[in-house]
Amino acid sequence: MYNVWHCGDTAELLWVHSGEGSIVFQSGVYPLRTGRLYYIGAGVLHYTLPGDGCEYSRSKLFFTDEALQADVQIKAFLAGRGAVCAVPDAAQRRQVQQLFDQLLRQQPAQPFAGALALGALVQLLAILCAAATDAVDAPRDPVAGAAAYINSHLESPLTLDELCAVTGTSRSGLCHRFRRQMGMTLTEYIRRTRLELAAQLLRSCPQLSIAAVAERCGFGDTAWFCSVFRRHTGLSPGKYRRE
């Protein structure tokens, strides 16, 4: 089912134990695969989506940018990268699993708990950097592909025929699968995603005018945007920004 955009103040490491799905970003999508390790930087809009009829098991580790000060090379590698996908080999996968197990067993009151957690994090990040790949396979799931395309073209008019051409599916097939998997129609998803992005821009970009936010999120008419936003949140864009 569809998850609301997440944009945290902390970075995260995501380890997939089993199953598959997708990490959907505004600019694209990473397929989630068993045995892969993912880094998502602080402030990066994203959500995770299980594959069609597929469950997945994952572990997440959240940390602040201050933790990256522990290793200069890791900090330099991750600088400017919103997301990284790593494909560890068999030995690295065993080490990743052991490190996550160690973190799960660790008690806050344990002596040197903070230092031990930081050490495990640095080892995980080192594996991520060593096994990072730019050759990320395209998502097999057309729903994730459609969502990623929508997310990266929110400022433009979007048509069903365009989405079918991108995903290689029929109109009825894409609509049926999208509604079953996401719990909403394509039209509802586009409107909701545009409104969530608008809310994020209103919170984080005070220099943007209401009209500029409306245009960036695909609402050609500012008055229409204000009306839809008020129905969605109960507040006008201006009041939402102030409060």
C-alpha positions as MATLAB code, in Angstrom:
seq = 'MYNVWHCGDTAELLWVHSGEGSIVFQSGVYPLRTGRLYYIGAGVLHYTLPGDGCEYSRSKLFFTDEALQADVQIKAFLAGRGAVCAVPDAAQRRQVQQLFDQLLRQQPAQPFAGALALGALVQLLAILCAAATDAVDAPRDPVAGAAAYINSHLESPLTLDELCAVTGTSRSGLCHRFRRQMGMTLTEYIRRTRLELAAQLLRSCPQLSIAAVAERCGFGDTAWFCSVFRRHTGLSPGKYRRE';
ca = [
       0.000    0.000    0.000;
       1.010    3.579   -0.613;
       3.150    5.244    2.033;
       3.191    8.993    2.596;
       6.396   10.752    1.534;
       9.007   10.611    4.257;
      11.575   13.354    4.653;
      13.511   13.009    7.895;
      16.179   15.056    9.619;
      18.264   11.880    9.868;
      19.868    9.675    7.245;
      19.021    5.983    7.152;
      20.480    2.625    6.216;
      18.008    0.032    4.987;
      18.899   -3.664    4.841;
      16.537   -6.050    3.008;
      16.403   -9.485    4.659;
      13.932  -11.020    2.215;
      11.364  -10.163   -0.421;
      11.336   -7.281   -2.850;
       9.711   -3.942   -3.579;
      10.814   -0.418   -4.441;
      12.120    2.757   -2.848;
      10.342    5.554   -4.653;
      12.018    8.965   -4.832;
      10.787   12.135   -6.438;
      13.474   11.719   -9.091;
      13.261    7.974   -9.674;
      13.057    4.553   -8.082;
      15.437    1.959   -6.624;
      14.263   -1.668   -6.719;
      14.403   -3.279   -3.277;
      16.071   -6.678   -3.471;
      17.014   -9.288   -0.894;
      20.587   -8.855    0.358;
      20.984   -5.234   -0.709;
      21.929   -2.293    1.466;
      20.599    1.211    0.834;
      21.605    4.640    2.096;
      19.087    7.489    2.032;
      20.356   10.938    2.952;
      18.701   13.303    5.408;
      15.991   15.441    3.856;
      15.453   13.188    0.817;
      11.775   12.664   -0.032;
      11.007    8.964   -0.444;
       8.796    6.067    0.523;
       8.976    2.285    0.235;
       6.540    0.138   -1.704;
       6.209   -3.678   -1.612;
       6.112   -5.488   -4.929;
       2.824   -6.754   -6.351;
       1.704   -9.598   -4.105;
       5.082   -9.611   -2.366;
       6.044   -9.043    1.248;
       9.492   -7.989    2.363;
      11.426   -7.947    5.611;
      13.868   -5.117    6.329;
      15.886   -3.447    9.054;
      16.403    0.304    9.311;
      19.100    2.276   11.076;
      18.672    6.035   11.520;
      21.621    8.341   12.212;
      22.551   12.014   12.054;
      25.155   13.579    9.782;
      27.422   14.009   12.816;
      28.027   10.247   12.754;
      29.744   10.644    9.378;
      32.494   12.679   11.021;
      33.902    9.400   12.344;
      35.391    8.533    8.952;
      36.645   11.112    6.455;
      36.546    8.759    3.440;
      32.958    7.701    4.098;
      31.907   11.301    4.594;
      33.543   12.302    1.288;
      31.954    9.389   -0.587;
      28.431   10.171    0.617;
      28.725   13.950    0.240;
      26.105   15.170   -2.200;
      24.562   11.727   -2.703;
      20.877   11.589   -1.911;
      20.765    7.805   -2.131;
      23.149    4.890   -2.646;
      22.405    1.265   -3.495;
      24.980   -1.384   -2.545;
      25.108   -5.004   -3.720;
      27.327   -6.795   -1.153;
      28.976  -10.112   -1.918;
      28.270  -13.190    0.202;
      30.911  -12.391    2.855;
      29.767   -8.782    3.106;
      26.126   -9.870    3.440;
      27.005  -12.096    6.381;
      28.863   -9.209    8.005;
      25.940   -6.815    7.448;
      23.527   -9.271    9.025;
      25.828   -9.786   12.015;
      26.163   -6.026   12.543;
      22.400   -5.450   12.446;
      21.914   -8.386   14.840;
      24.515   -6.839   17.145;
      22.691   -3.513   17.115;
      19.338   -5.172   17.824;
      20.766   -7.058   20.823;
      22.520   -4.034   22.253;
      21.079   -2.510   25.437;
      21.222    1.273   26.008;
      22.606    0.741   29.511;
      25.422   -1.465   28.231;
      28.898   -0.002   28.903;
      30.166    1.977   25.897;
      26.850    1.392   24.098;
      27.222    4.602   22.091;
      30.751    3.795   20.990;
      29.788    0.239   20.025;
      26.799    1.476   17.995;
      28.949    4.053   16.232;
      31.538    1.394   15.443;
      28.869   -0.872   13.924;
      27.482    2.032   11.898;
      30.919    2.905   10.499;
      31.463   -0.732    9.484;
      28.066   -0.822    7.749;
      28.795    2.416    5.911;
      32.200    1.097    4.860;
      30.514   -1.965    3.312;
      27.980    0.293    1.628;
      30.717    2.425    0.057;
      32.747   -0.609   -1.031;
      29.758   -2.393   -2.593;
      27.978    0.670   -4.027;
      26.809    0.372   -7.607;
      25.549    2.814  -10.214;
      24.141   -0.049  -12.291;
      20.771   -0.269  -10.562;
      18.369   -2.530  -12.466;
      15.097   -1.061  -13.645;
      12.051   -1.815  -11.497;
      10.222   -4.941  -12.608;
       6.986   -3.673  -11.128;
       5.053   -1.367  -13.508;
       3.294    0.250  -10.549;
       6.606    1.406   -9.108;
       7.686    2.545  -12.568;
       4.495    4.562  -12.998;
       4.841    6.085   -9.534;
       8.451    7.053  -10.168;
       7.555    8.640  -13.503;
       4.711   10.585  -11.908;
       6.949   11.760   -9.081;
       9.568   13.135  -11.463;
       7.023   14.857  -13.745;
       4.658   16.427  -11.237;
       5.042   19.869  -12.793;
       3.772   18.566  -16.170;
       0.369   17.380  -17.376;
       0.204   13.601  -17.045;
      -1.926   11.258  -19.126;
      -2.790    7.587  -18.803;
      -1.493    6.879  -22.308;
       1.850    8.425  -21.355;
       2.126    6.218  -18.257;
       1.179    3.105  -20.235;
       3.882    3.877  -22.788;
       6.497    4.318  -20.053;
       5.592    1.095  -18.227;
       4.709   -1.039  -21.260;
       1.265   -1.948  -19.936;
      -2.314   -1.592  -21.174;
      -4.671    1.089  -19.845;
      -6.912   -1.384  -18.020;
      -3.967   -3.444  -16.754;
      -2.113   -0.481  -15.277;
      -5.229    1.030  -13.698;
      -6.236   -2.297  -12.125;
      -2.774   -3.103  -10.763;
      -2.194    0.425   -9.516;
      -5.445    0.567   -7.579;
      -4.957   -2.919   -6.113;
      -1.373   -2.258   -5.041;
      -1.575    1.394   -3.986;
      -5.096    1.487   -2.594;
      -6.072    4.420   -4.824;
      -6.524    5.323   -8.465;
      -3.814    6.918  -10.599;
      -5.693   10.229  -10.507;
      -5.935   10.117   -6.716;
      -2.241    9.275   -6.430;
      -1.207   12.167   -8.681;
      -3.332   14.652   -6.743;
      -2.200   13.372   -3.349;
       1.472   13.333   -4.321;
       1.271   16.861   -5.711;
      -0.349   18.076   -2.499;
       2.220   16.342   -0.285;
       5.049   17.879   -2.303;
       3.349   21.268   -2.056;
       3.123   20.906    1.728;
       6.809   19.990    1.880;
       7.773   23.023   -0.238;
       5.622   25.339    1.873;
       7.397   24.116    5.002;
      10.955   24.050    3.713;
      11.140   26.758    1.017;
       9.807   30.044    2.434;
      11.365   31.939   -0.475;
       8.921   30.336   -2.921;
       5.673   32.217   -3.510;
       2.358   30.372   -3.349;
       2.081   30.707   -7.137;
       5.568   29.210   -7.597;
       4.696   26.250   -5.340;
       1.494   25.677   -7.313;
       3.379   25.715  -10.619;
       6.147   23.410   -9.391;
       3.558   20.876   -8.237;
       1.575   20.863  -11.472;
      -1.304   23.123  -10.506;
      -1.558   25.531  -13.411;
      -4.019   27.836  -11.634;
      -3.106   29.253   -8.203;
      -6.717   29.717   -7.128;
      -7.470   26.086   -7.963;
      -4.373   24.992   -6.015;
      -5.468   26.989   -2.956;
      -8.948   25.469   -3.120;
      -7.687   21.879   -3.445;
      -5.034   22.397   -0.756;
      -7.630   23.774    1.683;
      -9.890   20.762    1.118;
      -6.928   18.410    1.670;
      -5.450   20.030    4.805;
      -8.197   22.260    6.192;
      -5.885   25.273    5.801;
      -5.028   27.685    3.034;
      -1.429   27.400    1.731;
      -0.528   30.711    3.382;
      -1.932   29.701    6.772;
      -0.362   26.249    6.499;
       3.031   27.876    5.942;
       2.594   30.248    8.914;
       1.435   27.539   11.321;
];
